[in-house]
Amino acid sequence: MTDARLLRRHRAYYPGWAQPFGLWELLRDARVDLRWLLGDGEIGLVLDPSVRTQLRGGDTECLGGLFADAAPPAPSGEPRRLAVAQSRPALIDVGGETLRLGRLTLRQCPAAIMDRVRRLLTPGAEVHLFESFHPFLNPGTRILTLSRRAPLALVYRELGPALIRAAPLATPTAPRRLLEAACA
């Protein structure tokens, strides 16, 4: 059974702005040079230059469509309707061991990553996507963050919602030319 939900996306008002990622533990896969930050109610993928290049896939600004401007969010007070978004392909697919983020497909992800992502998708909790940073990382390094908490409204504007889909064996639905990387 597939569970599709709205993903609330946020983009900084000005390039380079970001809020800090909270307390975290590091999960590193040196073999493929991926670093994950596991926090309380959030998970982050460190966007090193090689990861940014894979995500972009020719898109220099929006990280492979993850932060592309879309229809504006629903006015406050109006419920967000999943039916409106179901006609769009999912931006994020969560499978058994596969995680697709825009144009990047990560196969054989560690169980810790998949468990955290699935916990974020518990019923009733909103899921937010935005870029953050941490002062302990190299200057300018950003973190692709999935969180239950909305980022600071002073720093970020909300984009139109997207779809996040969880299925036991989710398959990529967006661009046919997907870049793949082993995750563990």
C-alpha positions in Angstrom: 0.0 0.0 0.0 1.3 3.4 -0.9 1.0 6.4 1.4 1.2 9.8 -0.3 1.4 13.0 1.8 2.0 16.6 1.2 5.5 17.9 1.7 5.8 21.5 2.8 8.8 23.1 1.0 10.6 26.2 2.1 13.3 28.2 0.4 15.4 31.0 1.9 14.4 34.5 0.9 18.0 35.3 -0.1 20.7 33.0 -1.4 23.0 31.9 1.4 20.5 32.3 4.2 19.7 29.3 6.3 18.9 28.4 9.9 21.1 26.1 11.9 20.5 22.4 12.1 19.9 21.3 15.7 21.7 18.7 17.8 22.7 15.7 15.7 24.6 12.5 15.5 26.6 11.8 12.3 26.1 8.7 10.1 28.9 8.6 7.5 29.3 6.3 4.5 32.9 7.1 3.4 32.7 4.6 0.5 30.3 6.9 -1.4 31.0 10.1 0.5 27.6 10.7 2.0 27.1 12.2 5.4 23.7 12.1 7.2 22.8 14.1 10.3 20.2 12.5 12.5 18.5 14.9 14.9 15.4 14.9 17.0 12.5 15.0 14.6 14.7 15.8 11.6 17.2 14.2 9.3 19.7 15.9 7.0 21.8 15.0 4.0 25.0 17.0 3.9 25.1 18.7 0.5 28.8 18.4 -0.3 29.7 19.6 -3.8 29.5 16.1 -5.3 26.0 15.5 -3.8 24.8 18.9 -5.0 26.0 18.1 -8.5 24.2 14.7 -8.5 21.0 16.3 -7.2 21.1 19.2 -9.7 21.4 17.0 -12.9 21.8 20.2 -14.9 19.5 22.3 -12.8 21.8 25.0 -11.3 19.5 26.5 -8.8 16.7 24.3 -7.6 18.5 21.1 -6.6 16.8 19.0 -9.1 13.4 20.5 -8.7 13.2 20.1 -4.9 12.9 23.8 -4.4 11.5 24.9 -7.8 8.8 27.5 -7.5 5.4 26.0 -8.0 1.8 27.1 -7.3 1.7 29.2 -4.1 0.7 27.5 -0.9 -2.9 27.4 0.2 -4.1 30.6 2.0 -3.9 30.3 5.8 -7.1 28.8 7.2 -7.8 26.8 4.0 -7.0 23.1 4.5 -4.3 21.6 2.3 -5.8 19.0 0.1 -3.9 15.9 -0.9 -6.2 15.4 -3.9 -4.8 18.5 -5.6 -1.3 17.2 -5.4 -2.0 13.6 -6.3 -1.8 14.4 -10.0 1.8 15.5 -9.7 4.7 13.0 -9.5 6.3 12.6 -6.0 9.4 14.7 -5.4 10.5 12.2 -2.7 9.9 8.4 -2.7 10.7 6.3 0.3 11.0 2.6 -0.4 12.2 -0.4 1.5 16.0 0.4 1.1 15.7 3.1 -1.6 15.3 6.9 -1.1 14.7 9.1 -4.1 15.2 12.9 -3.6 14.3 14.7 -6.8 16.8 13.5 -9.4 19.0 11.5 -6.9 18.2 7.9 -6.1 20.0 6.4 -3.2 19.9 2.6 -3.1 20.7 0.3 -0.2 20.3 3.0 2.4 21.2 2.1 6.0 18.3 1.0 8.1 18.9 3.9 10.5 18.2 6.4 7.7 15.1 4.6 6.4 13.7 4.2 9.9 14.2 7.9 10.6 12.6 9.0 7.4 9.6 6.7 8.0 9.2 8.0 11.6 9.0 11.5 10.1 6.0 10.3 8.0 3.8 9.3 11.0 0.2 10.3 10.6 -0.8 13.7 11.7 2.8 15.2 11.6 3.6 17.7 8.9 6.8 17.2 7.0 8.9 20.2 5.9 11.8 20.3 3.4 14.4 23.1 3.5 18.2 23.7 3.5 19.9 24.4 6.8 23.6 24.6 7.9 25.7 23.8 10.9 28.6 25.8 12.2 30.8 22.7 12.7 30.7 21.9 8.9 32.8 23.7 6.3 31.6 27.3 5.7 29.0 27.4 2.9 28.0 23.7 3.3 24.3 23.2 3.3 22.1 20.4 4.7 19.0 19.1 2.9 16.7 18.8 5.8 13.5 16.9 6.3 11.8 17.9 9.6 8.6 17.8 11.5 9.2 21.5 12.5 8.7 24.3 10.1 11.8 26.5 9.6 11.9 30.1 10.7 9.4 32.2 8.8 11.8 35.2 9.0 14.4 33.3 6.9 12.2 31.1 4.6 9.3 31.6 2.3 7.0 28.6 1.7 6.8 27.3 -1.8 3.9 25.3 -3.2 3.5 21.9 -1.6 4.9 18.7 -3.2 4.3 15.1 -2.7 6.2 12.6 -0.6 5.4 9.0 -1.1 6.2 6.0 1.1 5.8 2.5 -0.3 7.5 -0.8 0.5 9.1 -0.8 -2.9 8.7 2.8 -4.2 9.8 3.3 -7.8 11.1 6.5 -9.3 8.4 8.6 -11.0 10.0 11.8 -12.1 12.7 12.3 -14.8 13.8 9.1 -16.5 17.4 10.0 -16.3 18.0 9.4 -12.6 21.4 9.4 -11.0 22.1 6.6 -8.7 24.4 6.2 -5.8 24.9 3.4 -3.2 24.1 4.7 0.2 25.6 1.9 2.3 
